[in-house]
Each structure stands twice: as structure tokens, then as C-alpha cells.
Amino acid sequence: MPKQDWTQIATIFKTKKETYLKEFLNSKEVFLPNKKQKNIFDATHNAFSAKHLDKPSPANWIPIYKRDDLSDYLLENQLMPVRCGQGEFFFYRGEIIFDLREVEYEAVSIESIEKVEHFVPLTLQDFHRNENAYLNRALALGVLNHFLDSKELKVFEKSIERKNYRRLLYGQFGKIKTNFELEFKTTKGSRPINRGFQFEIDLVLENENEIIIFEAKQGAKARENFVLLQLYYPLIYLNNITNNQKKIRTIFIDIETNKSDKYRLTEFYFHELNFDRVEVLRSWVYE
């Protein structure tokens, strides 16, 4: 369990230097390590690593997906680890977890919306229930185009004859490994995401004017929270490789698969790519 790993890591820091984390929490610094408090395991390195901590299998504990992945000590002190390289992280004094229980969803019946085509693919009617299949099903049922462009209902329509529709194409998604630095940016400062950083994008769709990033989770009940980094990493990556040529939208989908499927979609906006200036633009639930 990641929570046990992070409990052990706090102990490792205290063993190395008992006051190290306390000094940071009592300071005005936003990130650790920083210029005043160097990395106590390697003063030349800008992040802590699994190697420094003698913790194997970092892929099992450094990626954080929900609140329960973190130790009580980290949560109580709002001391958030931000993954920034291969088996690497820095501490950020701020919030990375979004509480979905605070969201008020507007209810929409799937039966009331227009499908992309006149049929739903047979391969999505009795299907292996994974996130990719659910995302494709949401597209086929018209859920995604309704949420993204409910005024026009045309974003995902495909027509050779009618050129007034904006055509949709798939963008780059799946596992991504960078060969350049990214910037974790906040209104109080920024930190580099090192080269060789690997992360995953669930789905990217693109039309003539926009790029849309989707992060999806599924489960038997509504998800209570998720880590915003899962949307932020793809956002800063795609913004970098496209050189800010298009508007980029970020959408979280909570797929509840108990009895009848429900799709809860929430669109987030990171003002000027600042992680600590995130706003909810819209939240709808389809069932």
C-alpha cells in the first residue's frame, strides 16, 4: 500500500535529520528541497529519489491517485509529494487532491442526447469493462460531444458532405516519456519536472480549435477524490509540444459501474497553467 510507504519515508527523513521536515513546515518555502534546505541525501540533486531512500519499486508508491494513498502525517501537514522524474519527487506545500464530493452535478439522461451515429458499436454493448472501453462508449453514446459542445451538438459528428462540422481526431495518448523538462508552475514559484519523466494520458481528442484531455476512473461507487496531477501532467506536456497553438481543455470522468452506468464529467481550468489556480467550469452526470 502506498500509504505504508509514505509513512516509512517520513520515518527515514526523521532518522536522517529529525528536524528536517519540521524546519520546512516552519519556513515560508513552498518546495523541498530548496536553496535554503538542500537535499539531505544528495545536496546536488533537486529531488528526492527512491534510490536515496533505499525504497525499491517506486512505481508502486510514488504515483498518487487518491487521498488514501498518502500517510496521515503528510495529509495533516499538507506536505504533498509531487512526482518529477524516474522514481523522483519533491515536496510541495499545497493541495494536490480535489474533493469530488463538493461538486454539484447537473443531471442529464443519456436517452435525451444525440448519438454520434445512428448505432452503437456491438463491441461496446457487451464489452470488457475497462476505462478505455468506457471512454469509447461515452463517445459513441454522445456523452462526450454533449458535454463539450452542448449548444451545437456537432463537435464529434463526422460527415464528408457537411463541412460545417468540426472534425474530431485522436491525439497522442497512452504512456508518455519525456526527453525535455516540464515546469510545475504555481503562483508562489515553480519547479522542474526532470527529463525522462513518465506518465500516462487516458485519452486526447482534438478538433480544429481545441485539444481535449480526459482522465478517467471507474468503480462500483462514486469516486470521492482524485489527484489533480493526473490532468496537470498531460496539460503541461501537450502545451509544450504544441507551443500553445490551441486551447487545451482538461476533463475528469468518474465512471460508476454499479447496476446502471453513470458518467460524471467535470471540466477543470488551470489559469495560466498555475497548478494552484484551478477552477471547475462545469460538472454534469449522465445516466
TAQUI-V576720 format. One line per field, one symbol per residue. psi: psi as a letter, one per 40 degrees, with the letter a starting at -180 (. if undefined). A space follows every 50 residues. Layout:
psi: ???
This chain:
psi: hdddddddddddddddhdeddddddeaeidihiaddgihedheeheiiid ddefhifdeeddhhdideeiidddddefghhhheahfiiihhgahehhhe eehhihhhhddeihidieihhdeedgihgiddddddddddeeddddddfd ddfedehhhddgeeihihiiahiahhhifiiihhhieeiiiihiiehhii hdhhihadeihhhhhiiiieihhdiihedddddddddddddeffeihhih hhhhhhfhchihhhhhhihhhfehdegiihdihihh.
